[in-house]
């Protein structure tokens, strides 16, 4: 019996045949979804529901993945009812292929339009393959599909804070001709994939760039286990050349005491929640500030917004107070400057005070990137990569949260959980992570000064 090839597994197989083989024969080897990936899934579900709301009178085929036969039967029954303007999650099967369509819309002059909903703000090549798979399958199942496209969020839409305008929130990308042209090749690929998953042993495919494009592969850790990192990152930091020395010295000379170090954490809701924001606008919810002191431990302060309302006014007020009126404010990269600029635009009544903070920013990334390099950086100048090199006993391995994407995902979870103990634990982990970033900034500035 030919195993059923779903749309998601077809996309996986297009990325890597070994990934597809694992999906069918060894799915237990997959790395569990990270908090970031779980948030992406949740966001996709929320965006999908809003997209369906654009089609009043549409009908949802609600049977889950354990009841595919029932979903197929109900889909066929509902399609035959010419009073339904649209179906959501309609099920189709043909020649060992299976798919659920996000939206199929009945056209006024007969026939159907296939709409694939994505929670991104731009169309991508992989989405065309997604459409082509469905188009071939649905036509094979007897559906008269005359149009197809991808529905994404509209990055230019600005929420007024009152009610979402669903027509303006989304942008439709017609892709029928491109998907139609690809549909024949889908059949050939599907035949090869069916033959592949029928094999007892996995194909011999080495890890590479394809492990991360178009999507990170959950089997990457399994496929690369035992491999040793041959990069030599434990050598002593070399002395600066005279040219590097002069550049770094000039750069650091502009840093005025009291020297403060700033880091923001942000989250970016796909569906805008606050007035004046667009899909995926970065909203700051936490900052950390360390102030250096000669001969003493630095002073630390932070602010984490724990409410479900707009964090930006609260962040701005606490930030203005925490950073005082003098001294340089060290950051690492231009991200903090961008966040402050966006706060200036969003909060005109606080704009003057925020502009004075912006004028005091000093980006430590620039003298590192332009004036200094060490082979242990391995092409990355991120704080996570550099901190252990500049301070061997420092790092992020002891933290429950160790990157910005996880921080944003955990913050969203904390806002919506009913478990107060879990919420407090997440808030503590967020504070610890943000605090480590500003401590790392101190380490980098002092290491540059010592070099």
C-alpha positions as CSV (number, residue, x, y, z in Angstrom):
1,X,0.0,0.0,0.0
2,X,1.4,3.4,-1.0
3,X,1.9,5.6,2.1
4,X,0.1,8.9,2.2
5,X,2.2,11.9,1.5
6,X,0.8,15.0,3.2
7,X,1.6,18.6,2.1
8,X,3.9,19.3,5.1
9,X,5.9,16.1,4.4
10,X,6.1,16.9,0.8
11,X,7.6,20.3,1.6
12,X,10.0,18.6,4.1
13,X,11.0,16.2,1.4
14,X,11.6,19.0,-1.1
15,X,14.1,20.4,1.5
16,X,15.8,17.1,2.3
17,X,15.0,13.5,1.4
18,X,16.6,12.4,4.7
19,X,14.2,14.6,6.6
20,X,11.3,13.0,4.8
21,X,12.6,9.5,5.5
22,X,12.9,10.4,9.2
23,X,9.4,11.8,9.3
24,X,8.0,8.4,8.2
25,X,10.5,6.0,9.9
26,X,12.1,7.7,12.9
27,X,10.1,10.8,13.9
28,X,11.1,10.2,17.5
29,X,14.5,11.5,16.6
30,X,13.2,15.0,16.0
31,X,14.0,17.7,18.5
32,X,10.9,18.8,20.4
33,X,9.5,22.2,19.3
34,X,11.2,25.1,21.1
35,X,9.2,27.8,22.8
36,X,9.9,30.0,19.8
37,X,8.5,27.4,17.4
38,X,5.5,26.8,19.6
39,X,4.8,30.6,19.5
40,X,5.0,30.5,15.7
41,X,2.5,27.7,15.5
42,X,0.1,29.6,17.9
43,X,0.5,32.8,15.8
44,X,-0.2,30.9,12.6
45,X,-3.4,29.6,14.1
46,X,-4.5,33.1,15.2
47,X,-3.8,34.6,11.9
48,X,-5.6,31.8,10.1
49,X,-8.7,32.4,12.2
50,X,-8.7,36.1,11.3
51,X,-8.3,35.2,7.6
52,X,-11.3,33.0,7.7
53,X,-13.3,35.8,9.3
54,X,-12.9,37.7,6.0
55,X,-15.3,35.2,4.5
56,X,-18.7,35.5,6.3
57,X,-20.8,32.4,5.8
58,X,-17.8,30.1,5.2
59,X,-17.9,26.6,6.7
60,X,-15.1,24.9,8.8
61,X,-14.4,21.2,8.2
62,X,-13.6,20.6,11.8
63,X,-12.4,16.9,11.8
64,X,-8.8,16.6,13.1
65,X,-5.9,14.6,11.7
66,X,-7.2,11.4,13.3
67,X,-10.4,11.6,11.2
68,X,-9.2,12.2,7.7
69,X,-11.9,10.0,6.1
70,X,-14.6,11.9,7.8
71,X,-13.0,15.2,6.7
72,X,-12.8,14.0,3.1
73,X,-16.5,12.9,3.1
74,X,-17.7,16.2,4.7
75,X,-15.7,18.3,2.3
76,X,-17.2,16.5,-0.7
77,X,-20.7,17.0,0.8
78,X,-20.2,20.7,1.5
79,X,-18.7,21.4,-1.9
80,X,-21.8,20.1,-3.5
81,X,-23.9,22.7,-1.6
82,X,-23.8,25.7,-3.9
83,X,-24.9,28.0,-1.1
84,X,-21.6,28.0,0.8
85,X,-19.3,30.9,-0.3
86,X,-16.1,29.3,1.2
87,X,-14.7,26.3,3.0
88,X,-12.0,26.3,5.7
89,X,-9.7,23.3,6.2
90,X,-11.3,21.4,3.3
91,X,-9.7,18.0,2.8
92,X,-8.5,16.4,-0.5
93,X,-6.8,13.2,-1.4
94,X,-5.5,11.9,-4.7
95,X,-2.9,9.3,-5.7
96,X,-1.4,8.9,-2.3
97,X,-1.4,12.7,-1.6
98,X,-3.4,14.4,1.1
99,X,-3.9,18.1,2.0
100,X,-6.1,20.5,4.0
101,X,-6.7,23.8,2.3
102,X,-6.7,26.9,4.5
103,X,-9.4,28.5,2.4
104,X,-11.2,27.7,-0.8
105,X,-13.5,30.4,-2.0
106,X,-16.4,29.9,-4.5
107,X,-16.0,32.2,-7.5
108,X,-19.0,34.2,-8.8
109,X,-18.7,32.6,-12.3
110,X,-18.2,29.1,-11.0
111,X,-15.0,27.4,-10.0
112,X,-12.9,27.9,-6.9
113,X,-10.1,30.0,-5.6
114,X,-7.4,28.4,-3.4
115,X,-6.0,30.7,-0.7
116,X,-3.0,29.7,1.4
117,X,-2.7,31.8,4.6
118,X,0.7,32.6,6.0
119,X,1.5,34.6,9.1
120,X,4.5,36.4,7.4
121,X,4.4,39.8,5.7
122,X,5.9,38.8,2.4
123,X,5.4,36.0,-0.2
124,X,8.2,33.4,-0.5
125,X,9.2,30.9,-3.1
126,X,8.4,27.9,-0.9
127,X,4.8,29.1,-0.7
128,X,4.5,28.6,-4.5
129,X,5.5,25.0,-4.0
130,X,2.9,24.7,-1.3
131,X,0.2,26.0,-3.7
132,X,1.4,23.8,-6.6
133,X,1.1,20.7,-4.4
134,X,-2.4,21.6,-3.4
135,X,-3.4,22.7,-6.9
136,X,-2.3,19.3,-8.4
137,X,-4.0,17.3,-5.7
138,X,-7.3,19.3,-5.7
139,X,-7.6,19.1,-9.5
140,X,-6.9,15.4,-9.4
141,X,-9.7,15.1,-6.8
142,X,-12.1,16.7,-9.3
143,X,-12.2,20.3,-8.0
144,X,-12.4,23.1,-10.6
145,X,-9.7,25.4,-9.3
146,X,-9.4,28.6,-11.4
147,X,-7.4,30.9,-9.2
148,X,-4.8,30.6,-6.4
149,X,-2.8,32.9,-4.2
150,X,-1.1,33.5,-0.9
151,X,-2.6,35.7,1.8
152,X,-0.1,37.4,4.1
153,X,-0.2,40.1,6.7
154,X,0.1,43.6,5.4
155,X,3.2,45.3,7.0
156,X,1.8,48.7,6.0
157,X,-1.4,48.3,8.0
158,X,-1.5,50.6,11.1
159,X,-3.9,49.5,13.8
160,X,-6.1,52.4,15.2
161,X,-6.5,50.8,18.6
162,X,-10.2,50.3,18.2
163,X,-11.1,47.5,15.8
164,X,-9.0,45.5,13.3
165,X,-9.8,46.2,9.7
166,X,-9.4,42.6,8.3
167,X,-9.4,43.8,4.7
168,X,-6.5,46.1,5.3
169,X,-4.7,43.8,7.7
170,X,-4.1,41.2,5.0
171,X,-2.5,41.4,1.5
172,X,-3.4,38.9,-1.3
173,X,-0.6,37.7,-3.7
174,X,-2.1,36.1,-6.8
175,X,0.1,33.2,-7.8
176,X,-2.1,31.0,-10.0
177,X,0.1,31.0,-13.1
178,X,3.3,30.3,-11.3
179,X,1.7,27.5,-9.2
180,X,0.0,26.0,-12.2
181,X,3.4,25.9,-14.1
182,X,4.9,24.0,-11.1
183,X,2.1,21.5,-10.6
184,X,3.4,18.9,-13.1
185,X,6.8,18.7,-11.5
186,X,5.0,18.1,-8.2
187,X,3.8,14.8,-9.5
188,X,7.3,13.6,-10.5
189,X,8.7,14.7,-7.1
190,X,5.9,13.0,-5.3
191,X,6.6,9.7,-7.1
192,X,10.3,9.9,-6.1
193,X,9.3,10.6,-2.5
194,X,6.9,7.7,-2.3
195,X,9.7,5.5,-3.5
196,X,12.0,6.9,-0.9
197,X,9.8,6.4,2.1
198,X,9.2,2.8,1.0
199,X,13.0,2.1,1.5
200,X,14.1,0.3,4.6
201,X,17.3,2.4,5.1
202,X,17.7,6.1,5.1
203,X,19.4,8.0,2.2
204,X,23.0,9.1,2.7
205,X,22.8,12.9,2.8
206,X,25.4,15.0,4.7
207,X,24.3,18.0,6.8
208,X,24.7,21.4,5.1
209,X,23.0,24.7,4.4
210,X,19.8,22.8,3.4
211,X,19.3,21.9,7.0
212,X,18.1,25.4,7.7
213,X,16.4,26.5,4.4
214,X,13.6,27.1,4.0
215,X,12.9,25.8,7.6
216,X,15.2,24.6,10.4
217,X,15.2,20.8,10.4
218,X,14.3,19.1,13.7
219,X,16.7,16.3,13.0
220,X,19.8,18.4,12.7
221,X,21.0,17.6,16.2
222,X,20.6,13.9,15.4
223,X,22.4,14.1,12.0
224,X,25.3,16.0,13.5
225,X,25.8,14.2,16.8
226,X,29.4,13.2,17.4
227,X,30.8,15.9,15.1
228,X,33.5,17.9,16.8
229,X,33.9,21.6,16.5
230,X,37.4,22.0,15.0
231,X,37.4,25.8,15.4
232,X,40.3,26.9,17.6
233,X,38.7,29.4,19.9
234,X,40.8,29.0,23.0
235,X,43.9,30.8,21.9
236,X,45.1,33.9,23.6
237,X,43.6,37.2,22.3
238,X,46.3,38.8,20.1
239,X,47.5,42.3,20.7
240,X,46.1,45.1,18.6
241,X,48.1,46.3,15.7
242,X,49.1,50.0,15.9
243,X,46.3,51.0,13.5
244,X,43.7,49.0,15.5
245,X,45.0,50.4,18.7
246,X,44.6,54.0,17.5
247,X,41.1,53.4,16.2
248,X,39.9,51.7,19.3
249,X,41.5,54.3,21.6
250,X,39.9,57.1,19.7
251,X,36.5,55.4,19.8
252,X,36.7,54.7,23.6
253,X,37.9,58.2,24.4
254,X,34.5,59.5,23.5
255,X,32.8,57.5,26.3
256,X,32.0,59.8,29.2
257,X,31.4,58.8,32.8
258,X,29.2,57.8,34.5
259,X,29.2,54.9,32.0
260,X,26.0,53.1,31.7
261,X,25.1,50.0,29.7
262,X,21.6,49.4,28.2
263,X,19.8,46.4,26.7
264,X,16.2,46.0,25.6
265,X,14.1,42.9,25.1
266,X,11.2,43.2,22.7
267,X,8.3,41.1,21.4
268,X,6.7,41.5,18.0
269,X,3.0,40.5,17.8
270,X,2.0,39.4,14.3
271,X,-1.5,40.8,14.9
272,X,-1.0,44.4,16.1
273,X,-2.4,44.9,19.7
274,X,-1.6,48.6,20.4
275,X,-2.7,51.8,18.7
276,X,-0.3,53.0,16.0
277,X,1.5,49.7,15.6
278,X,1.8,47.4,12.5
279,X,2.2,43.7,12.2
280,X,5.5,42.5,13.7
281,X,6.4,45.9,15.2
282,X,9.0,45.4,17.9
283,X,7.5,46.4,21.3
284,X,9.9,46.8,24.2
285,X,8.8,45.1,27.4
286,X,12.1,44.9,29.5
287,X,15.3,46.8,29.8
288,X,18.4,46.4,31.9
289,X,20.8,49.1,32.9
290,X,24.2,48.7,34.6
291,X,26.3,51.7,35.7
292,X,30.0,51.2,36.1
293,X,31.7,52.4,39.3
294,X,35.5,52.7,39.8
295,X,36.7,50.0,42.2
296,X,33.2,48.7,43.0
297,X,30.6,46.5,41.6
298,X,28.3,48.1,39.0
299,X,24.9,49.3,40.0
300,X,22.0,47.5,38.3
301,X,18.4,48.5,37.7
302,X,15.8,47.2,35.3
303,X,12.1,47.4,34.4
304,X,9.8,44.6,33.2
305,X,6.3,45.4,32.2
306,X,4.1,42.6,33.6
307,X,0.7,44.0,32.5
308,X,-1.2,43.2,29.3
309,X,-1.5,46.8,28.3
310,X,0.8,48.8,26.1
311,X,4.3,48.6,27.7
312,X,5.8,51.5,25.8
313,X,4.8,54.5,28.0
314,X,5.9,52.6,31.1
315,X,9.2,51.5,29.5
316,X,9.9,55.1,28.4
317,X,9.2,56.6,31.9
318,X,11.3,54.1,33.7
319,X,14.1,54.3,31.1
320,X,14.3,58.1,31.4
321,X,14.6,57.8,35.2
322,X,17.1,54.9,35.1
323,X,19.6,56.6,32.6
324,X,19.8,59.9,34.4
325,X,20.9,63.1,32.6
326,X,24.7,62.6,32.0
327,X,27.2,60.0,31.0
328,X,27.5,57.7,27.9
329,X,25.0,54.9,27.4
330,X,26.8,51.9,25.9
331,X,24.9,49.4,23.8
332,X,26.0,46.5,21.6
333,X,24.7,47.0,18.0
334,X,22.2,49.6,16.8
335,X,19.1,47.8,18.1
336,X,18.7,49.9,21.2
337,X,19.0,53.1,19.1
338,X,16.2,51.8,16.9
339,X,14.0,51.0,19.8
340,X,14.4,54.4,21.3
341,X,13.7,56.1,17.9
342,X,10.5,54.1,17.6
343,X,9.5,55.2,21.2
344,X,10.2,58.8,20.2
345,X,7.8,58.4,17.2
346,X,5.1,56.6,19.3
347,X,5.3,58.9,22.4
348,X,5.5,62.5,21.3
349,X,4.9,63.8,24.8
350,X,8.2,62.0,25.9
351,X,10.1,62.6,22.7
352,X,12.4,65.4,23.9
353,X,13.6,63.4,26.9
354,X,14.1,60.3,24.8
355,X,16.1,62.3,22.2
356,X,18.5,63.3,24.9
357,X,19.1,59.6,25.7
358,X,19.5,58.8,22.0
359,X,22.2,61.5,21.7
360,X,24.2,59.8,24.5
361,X,24.3,56.3,23.0
362,X,27.7,54.7,22.2
363,X,27.7,51.5,20.1
364,X,30.4,49.1,21.3
365,X,29.8,46.9,18.3
366,X,31.4,49.4,16.0
367,X,35.0,49.4,17.4
368,X,34.9,45.6,17.7
369,X,33.6,45.1,14.1
370,X,35.9,47.7,12.5
371,X,38.9,47.8,14.7
372,X,39.4,44.3,16.0
373,X,39.1,40.6,15.1
374,X,39.9,37.3,16.6
375,X,39.7,33.9,14.9
376,X,37.6,32.6,17.7
377,X,34.8,34.9,16.7
378,X,34.3,32.5,13.7
379,X,32.6,35.3,11.7
380,X,30.1,36.2,14.4
381,X,30.3,39.3,16.6
382,X,27.3,38.4,18.8
383,X,27.4,38.9,22.5
384,X,26.8,35.1,23.0
385,X,29.8,34.3,20.9
386,X,32.3,36.9,22.1
387,X,31.6,36.9,25.9
388,X,33.4,33.5,26.6
389,X,36.4,34.7,24.6
390,X,36.8,38.0,26.3
391,X,35.9,36.5,29.8
392,X,36.4,32.7,29.9
393,X,34.3,32.2,33.0
394,X,31.4,34.1,31.6
395,X,28.6,33.0,29.3
396,X,24.9,32.2,29.0
397,X,24.9,28.4,29.5
398,X,23.6,28.7,33.0
399,X,20.4,30.7,32.1
400,X,17.0,29.3,31.4
401,X,16.6,31.9,28.7
402,X,19.6,32.6,26.5
403,X,18.4,34.3,23.4
404,X,16.1,37.1,22.3
405,X,13.6,34.9,20.4
406,X,13.1,32.6,23.3
407,X,12.7,35.7,25.6
408,X,9.9,37.1,23.4
409,X,8.2,33.7,23.2
410,X,8.4,33.2,27.0
411,X,7.1,36.7,27.7
412,X,4.0,36.1,25.6
413,X,3.4,32.8,27.5
414,X,3.8,34.6,30.8
415,X,1.2,37.2,29.9
416,X,-1.4,34.6,29.2
417,X,-0.7,31.8,31.7
418,X,-3.0,31.4,34.7
419,X,-0.3,29.7,36.7
420,X,1.2,32.5,38.9
421,X,4.2,30.4,39.9
422,X,5.0,29.8,36.3
423,X,4.5,33.4,35.4
424,X,6.9,34.6,38.2
425,X,9.5,32.0,37.2
426,X,9.4,33.3,33.6
427,X,9.7,36.9,34.7
428,X,12.7,36.0,36.8
429,X,14.4,34.2,33.9
430,X,13.7,37.2,31.6
431,X,15.3,39.6,34.1
432,X,18.3,37.4,34.5
433,X,18.9,37.1,30.8
434,X,18.6,40.9,30.1
435,X,20.9,41.6,33.1
436,X,23.5,39.2,31.6
437,X,23.5,41.2,28.4
438,X,24.4,44.4,30.1
439,X,27.1,42.7,32.2
440,X,28.5,41.4,28.9
441,X,28.5,44.9,27.6
442,X,30.6,46.0,30.5
443,X,33.0,43.1,29.9
444,X,33.5,44.0,26.3
445,X,34.1,47.7,27.0
446,X,36.7,46.9,29.7
447,X,38.4,44.2,27.5
448,X,38.7,46.7,24.7
449,X,40.2,49.3,27.2
450,X,42.7,46.7,28.5
451,X,43.8,45.7,25.0
